[in-house]
């Protein structure tokens, strides 16, 4: 969807599923120490990664730094090493199943 100024609006947060890195806020500090607010965005790319043990492709948003780690360790190992859950790469048909079972 196009924004007012012609920029593309993002539906999902700019966040890496492996490291959890997201947009950070802070200050620009001038020579006179006048501070103005600014943000630093994470370099996130959308990639399709093949999971060999499940024999399927997964689309993920991943930072380029984590992409280098992924080449060494693999997707599942990289996610678990960073203390994140594998729910981010769950098949769409299983999303929300745990909540539905707990509600019964």
ZIHU-V833187 format. One record per residue. N is the residue number from 1. RES is the residue in one small letter. OMEGA is omega in degrees with one decimal (* if undefined). BURIAL is + if it has 9 or more other C-alpha atoms within 8 Angstrom, else -. Layout:
BEGIN
n=(N N)
res=(RES RES)
omega=(OMEGA OMEGA)
burial=(BURIAL BURIAL)
END
This chain:
BEGIN
n=(1 2 3 4 5 6 7 8 9 10 11 12 13 14 15 16 17 18 19 20 21 22 23 24 25 26 27 28 29 30 31 32 33 34 35 36 37 38 39 40 41 42 43 44 45 46 47 48 49 50 51 52 53 54 55 56 57 58 59 60 61 62 63 64 65 66 67 68 69 70 71 72 73 74 75 76 77 78 79 80 81 82 83 84 85 86 87 88 89 90 91 92 93 94 95 96 97 98 99 100 101 102 103 104)
res=(x x x x x x x x x x x x x x x x x x x x x x x x x x x x x x x x x x x x x x x x x x x x x x x x x x x x x x x x x x x x x x x x x x x x x x x x x x x x x x x x x x x x x x x x x x x x x x x x x x x x x x x x)
omega=(-177.7 178.4 -178.0 -175.6 180.0 178.1 178.9 177.4 178.9 179.8 -177.3 -179.9 177.6 -173.7 179.5 -179.4 -179.0 -175.2 -177.3 -179.9 179.2 180.0 -179.4 179.1 179.0 -178.0 161.4 179.3 -179.1 178.8 179.1 -178.9 172.4 -174.9 173.8 -176.4 176.0 177.4 173.3 180.0 178.9 177.6 -176.2 177.2 175.3 -178.1 170.3 -176.6 -178.9 175.4 -174.9 -176.9 178.0 178.1 179.0 176.9 178.2 174.6 -177.8 170.3 -172.2 178.0 -178.0 176.2 179.2 178.8 176.5 178.3 -179.1 179.5 179.5 -168.5 -171.3 -172.9 -175.6 179.7 -179.6 179.0 -178.4 178.3 179.5 176.4 179.8 -179.3 -179.8 179.7 -179.1 -179.3 179.0 176.1 -176.6 -179.0 179.9 -179.6 179.8 -178.9 -178.3 179.1 -179.0 179.6 -179.8 -179.3 -178.7 *)
burial=(- - - - - - - - - - - - - + + + + + + - - + + - - - + - + - - - - - - - - - + - - + - + - - - - + - + - - - - - - + - + + + + + - + + - + + - - - + + - - + + + - - - + - + - - - - - - - - + - - - - - - - - -)
END
